[in-house]
């Protein structure tokens, strides 16, 4: 898999943090339950399984997964109620991370963003995929492909800052952020290009901190120095982006799925802008993708606690 080589150093680094207690909401599929058990065996998390106890215990037995030492907190056989119970554990400091099980993302995120969950911060909640593609020499972050539908300029600034903080927690000292658009030229008829130019200036004025931000940049210019040079683009970000900031959820989500399903990319997903890391994995994700997400989340949790 393309992800193995580039993700390996992060997996190793995450082990030094030790197992972090993680509430796994409604883990009632073989893949979600298996990922929690495998991430525990790998040394990243200490899962606390939240959901109907009898069904979880039966699935552990049917799947042949080792149940010794696993904590199960009984919750109603209802996706939303189990998610709320898991979020309450994070709110009360019983666990340090949240992980989505086999429930629908809408139910999981409804529990996370609810006022009573106590998990929101002043910053906009967003999602980031840490990705590895064979054609690109380093890991990069794609954001936001899962939470924010049509973010405003202010929301994009938060999305960028969330991703920058994540990149820094993964060892990238000064991330390079490419604000993606369909073109590298500012065009008043394309609002996304105006947002991109504004975000670049906001970084210059330290309204976005800890990174180099440039845009608008088309995807080819963001990831290929050759493409940028052919178009005469002089930029410290072009051709070497660490973060790809999508203009909206449609562009971000299509790019994520194209990379994973057509290019065999490895990906680890994480919700940002919350008081604890939140693992929002897809029900179609492989066990390895879920385990890699646990490793990324453990590193980010350590940075948040510093």
C-alpha positions as CSV (number, residue, x, y, z in Angstrom):
1,X,0.0,0.0,0.0
2,X,1.2,3.5,-0.8
3,X,0.7,4.7,2.7
4,X,3.1,2.2,4.4
5,X,6.4,4.0,3.9
6,X,5.3,7.5,4.6
7,X,3.0,6.7,7.5
8,X,5.6,4.4,9.2
9,X,7.5,7.2,11.1
10,X,4.2,8.6,12.5
11,X,3.2,5.2,13.6
12,X,6.5,4.8,15.4
13,X,6.3,8.3,17.0
14,X,2.7,7.6,18.2
15,X,3.9,4.6,20.2
16,X,5.9,6.8,22.4
17,X,2.8,8.5,23.6
18,X,1.4,5.3,25.0
19,X,-2.1,4.0,24.7
20,X,-4.7,6.8,25.1
21,X,-8.1,5.9,26.4
22,X,-10.5,6.3,23.5
23,X,-14.3,6.1,23.5
24,X,-15.5,4.1,20.5
25,X,-19.1,4.9,19.8
26,X,-21.4,2.1,18.6
27,X,-18.7,-0.4,17.3
28,X,-21.2,-2.9,15.9
29,X,-19.4,-4.0,12.7
30,X,-16.5,-6.3,12.3
31,X,-14.4,-3.6,10.7
32,X,-15.0,-0.9,13.4
33,X,-14.6,-3.3,16.3
34,X,-11.6,-5.0,14.7
35,X,-9.9,-1.6,14.1
36,X,-10.3,-0.7,17.8
37,X,-8.8,-4.0,18.9
38,X,-6.0,-3.8,16.4
39,X,-5.2,-0.2,17.3
40,X,-5.0,-1.4,20.9
41,X,-2.7,-4.3,20.0
42,X,-0.5,-1.9,18.0
43,X,-0.2,0.3,21.1
44,X,-2.0,3.5,20.1
45,X,-5.3,3.4,22.1
46,X,-7.0,1.8,25.0
47,X,-10.5,1.5,23.6
48,X,-13.6,2.0,25.7
49,X,-16.4,0.4,23.7
50,X,-19.7,2.3,24.1
51,X,-23.0,0.7,23.0
52,X,-25.3,-2.2,23.7
53,X,-23.1,-4.5,25.8
54,X,-24.7,-7.8,24.8
55,X,-24.4,-7.1,21.1
56,X,-20.8,-5.9,21.4
57,X,-19.8,-9.0,23.4
58,X,-21.5,-11.3,20.9
59,X,-19.7,-9.6,18.0
60,X,-16.4,-9.9,19.7
61,X,-17.0,-13.6,20.1
62,X,-18.3,-14.1,16.6
63,X,-15.3,-12.2,15.1
64,X,-12.8,-14.2,17.1
65,X,-11.4,-11.0,18.6
66,X,-9.6,-11.0,22.0
67,X,-11.9,-9.5,24.5
68,X,-9.6,-9.7,27.5
69,X,-9.2,-6.4,29.3
70,X,-11.6,-4.6,27.0
71,X,-13.9,-2.1,28.8
72,X,-17.5,-2.0,27.5
73,X,-19.9,0.8,28.7
74,X,-23.5,-0.2,28.2
75,X,-25.6,2.3,26.3
76,X,-28.9,2.1,24.5
77,X,-29.1,0.2,21.2
78,X,-29.4,3.5,19.4
79,X,-26.7,5.3,17.4
80,X,-27.3,8.8,18.6
81,X,-27.6,7.8,22.3
82,X,-24.4,5.7,22.1
83,X,-22.6,8.7,20.5
84,X,-23.9,11.0,23.2
85,X,-22.7,8.6,25.9
86,X,-19.2,8.4,24.2
87,X,-19.0,12.2,23.9
88,X,-19.9,12.6,27.6
89,X,-16.9,10.4,28.5
90,X,-14.7,12.9,26.7
91,X,-16.4,15.9,28.2
92,X,-15.9,14.5,31.7
93,X,-12.2,13.6,31.1
94,X,-12.7,9.9,31.3
95,X,-11.3,9.4,27.8
96,X,-8.8,11.5,25.8
97,X,-10.2,10.8,22.3
98,X,-13.4,9.8,20.5
99,X,-13.7,7.3,17.7
100,X,-16.6,6.6,15.4
101,X,-17.8,3.0,15.2
102,X,-20.3,1.7,12.7
103,X,-23.0,4.4,13.2
104,X,-23.9,7.1,10.6
105,X,-21.6,10.1,10.5
106,X,-24.5,12.5,11.0
107,X,-25.5,10.9,14.3
108,X,-21.9,10.8,15.5
109,X,-21.2,14.4,14.7
110,X,-24.5,15.6,16.1
111,X,-23.3,14.3,19.5
112,X,-19.9,15.9,19.1
113,X,-21.1,19.4,18.1
114,X,-24.0,19.5,20.6
115,X,-23.7,22.3,23.1
116,X,-24.1,19.9,26.0
117,X,-21.2,17.8,24.8
118,X,-18.7,20.5,25.9
119,X,-16.3,19.5,23.1
120,X,-16.5,22.7,21.0
121,X,-13.9,25.4,21.0
122,X,-14.0,29.0,19.7
123,X,-12.7,27.7,16.4
124,X,-14.8,26.2,13.5
125,X,-14.9,22.4,13.6
126,X,-13.4,20.9,10.5
127,X,-12.1,17.6,9.1
128,X,-8.7,16.6,7.7
129,X,-7.4,13.6,5.8
130,X,-3.7,12.9,6.2
131,X,-2.9,11.3,2.8
132,X,-0.1,9.4,1.0
133,X,0.0,9.0,-2.7
134,X,2.7,7.1,-4.6
135,X,3.2,10.0,-7.0
136,X,3.9,12.6,-4.2
137,X,7.1,12.4,-2.1
138,X,5.6,13.3,1.3
139,X,2.4,13.1,3.3
140,X,-0.1,15.9,2.8
141,X,-3.3,17.0,4.5
142,X,-6.5,17.5,2.5
143,X,-9.2,19.6,4.2
144,X,-12.2,19.9,4.4
145,X,-13.7,17.0,2.6
146,X,-16.2,15.8,5.2
147,X,-17.7,18.5,7.5
148,X,-18.0,22.0,6.1
149,X,-20.3,22.2,3.1
150,X,-19.6,25.7,1.7
151,X,-17.3,27.5,4.1
152,X,-17.1,31.3,4.3
153,X,-13.8,33.1,4.3
154,X,-13.7,33.2,8.1
155,X,-14.5,29.5,8.3
156,X,-11.8,28.8,5.8
157,X,-9.3,30.6,8.0
158,X,-10.3,28.3,10.9
159,X,-10.1,25.3,8.6
160,X,-6.6,26.3,7.5
161,X,-5.5,26.9,11.1
162,X,-6.8,23.6,12.3
163,X,-4.9,21.8,9.5
164,X,-1.7,23.8,10.3
165,X,-1.9,22.8,13.9
166,X,-2.3,19.2,12.9
167,X,0.6,19.3,10.5
168,X,2.8,20.8,13.2
169,X,1.8,18.1,15.7
170,X,3.0,15.6,13.0
171,X,6.4,17.2,12.8
172,X,6.0,19.7,10.0
173,X,7.6,22.8,11.5
174,X,6.2,25.4,9.0
175,X,3.6,23.8,6.7
176,X,3.0,25.0,3.2
177,X,-0.7,25.6,2.6
178,X,-2.1,25.6,-1.0
179,X,-5.5,27.2,-1.3
180,X,-7.0,25.2,-4.1
181,X,-9.1,26.7,-6.9
182,X,-9.8,25.9,-10.6
183,X,-7.2,28.5,-11.6
184,X,-4.1,30.3,-10.2
185,X,-5.5,33.7,-11.2
186,X,-7.7,35.9,-9.0
187,X,-11.0,36.2,-10.9
188,X,-13.9,38.2,-9.4
189,X,-16.3,35.9,-11.2
190,X,-14.9,33.0,-9.1
191,X,-15.4,33.8,-5.4
192,X,-13.1,31.0,-4.3
193,X,-10.2,32.8,-5.9
194,X,-11.0,35.9,-3.9
195,X,-11.1,33.9,-0.7
196,X,-7.8,32.3,-1.6
197,X,-6.1,35.6,-2.1
198,X,-7.6,36.9,1.2
199,X,-6.3,33.9,3.1
200,X,-2.8,34.4,1.7
201,X,-2.9,38.0,2.9
202,X,-4.3,37.0,6.3
203,X,-1.3,34.7,6.7
204,X,1.0,37.6,5.9
205,X,-0.7,39.7,8.6
206,X,-0.5,36.8,11.1
207,X,-4.2,36.2,11.2
208,X,-3.3,32.7,10.2
209,X,-0.2,31.5,12.1
210,X,2.6,29.0,11.7
211,X,2.5,28.4,8.0
212,X,3.2,29.7,4.5
213,X,-0.2,30.2,2.8
214,X,-0.6,30.8,-1.0
215,X,-3.5,30.9,-3.4
216,X,-5.3,30.7,-5.6
217,X,-3.4,27.6,-6.8
218,X,-4.8,25.0,-9.2
219,X,-4.1,21.4,-8.1
220,X,-1.3,20.9,-10.6
221,X,0.5,24.0,-9.4
222,X,0.1,23.0,-5.8
223,X,1.8,19.6,-6.2
224,X,4.1,20.0,-9.2
225,X,7.0,22.4,-9.4
226,X,7.2,21.7,-13.1
227,X,3.6,22.8,-13.7
228,X,4.1,25.9,-11.6
229,X,7.3,26.8,-13.5
230,X,5.6,26.3,-16.9
231,X,2.9,28.8,-15.8
232,X,5.4,31.2,-14.5
233,X,4.2,30.9,-10.9
234,X,6.8,32.1,-8.3
235,X,5.6,30.8,-4.9
236,X,7.1,29.2,-1.8
237,X,4.2,26.8,-1.7
238,X,3.7,25.7,-5.4
239,X,4.9,22.2,-6.1
240,X,5.5,21.3,-2.4
241,X,2.3,21.8,-0.5
242,X,1.8,20.1,2.8
243,X,-1.8,21.1,3.1
244,X,-4.4,21.3,0.3
245,X,-7.3,23.5,1.3
246,X,-10.4,22.7,-0.8
247,X,-12.9,25.5,-1.7
248,X,-15.9,23.4,-0.6
249,X,-16.9,19.9,0.5
250,X,-17.8,18.8,-3.1
251,X,-14.3,19.5,-4.4
252,X,-12.6,18.1,-1.3
253,X,-14.7,15.0,-1.1
254,X,-14.3,14.2,-4.8
255,X,-10.6,14.7,-4.6
256,X,-10.3,12.4,-1.6
257,X,-12.3,9.6,-3.2
258,X,-10.4,9.9,-6.5
259,X,-7.1,9.6,-4.7
260,X,-8.2,6.6,-2.6
261,X,-10.2,4.7,-5.1
262,X,-8.3,5.4,-8.3
263,X,-4.8,6.2,-7.1
264,X,-4.6,3.8,-4.2
265,X,-3.9,6.5,-1.6
266,X,-3.5,5.8,2.0
267,X,-5.6,8.1,4.3
268,X,-6.1,8.8,8.0
269,X,-9.0,11.0,9.0
270,X,-9.5,13.3,12.0
271,X,-11.9,15.9,13.1
272,X,-10.2,19.1,14.3
273,X,-11.3,22.2,16.3
274,X,-12.6,20.1,19.2
275,X,-11.2,19.8,22.7
276,X,-10.1,16.2,22.0
277,X,-9.2,14.5,18.8
278,X,-12.2,12.9,17.1
279,X,-11.8,10.1,14.6
280,X,-14.4,10.3,11.9
281,X,-13.7,7.3,9.8
282,X,-15.9,6.1,7.0
283,X,-17.8,2.8,7.2
284,X,-16.0,1.9,4.0
285,X,-12.5,2.5,5.4
286,X,-10.1,-0.4,5.8
287,X,-8.9,-1.5,9.2
288,X,-5.5,-0.1,8.4
289,X,-6.9,3.3,7.6
290,X,-8.7,3.3,11.0
291,X,-5.5,2.2,12.8
292,X,-3.5,4.9,11.0
293,X,-6.1,7.4,12.1
294,X,-5.6,6.3,15.7
295,X,-1.9,6.9,15.4
296,X,-2.4,10.4,13.9
297,X,-4.9,11.2,16.6
298,X,-2.6,10.1,19.4
299,X,0.1,12.4,18.1
300,X,-2.4,15.3,17.9
301,X,-3.7,14.6,21.3
302,X,-0.2,14.8,22.8
303,X,0.3,18.2,21.0
304,X,-3.1,19.5,22.3
305,X,-2.1,18.6,25.9
306,X,1.3,20.2,25.7
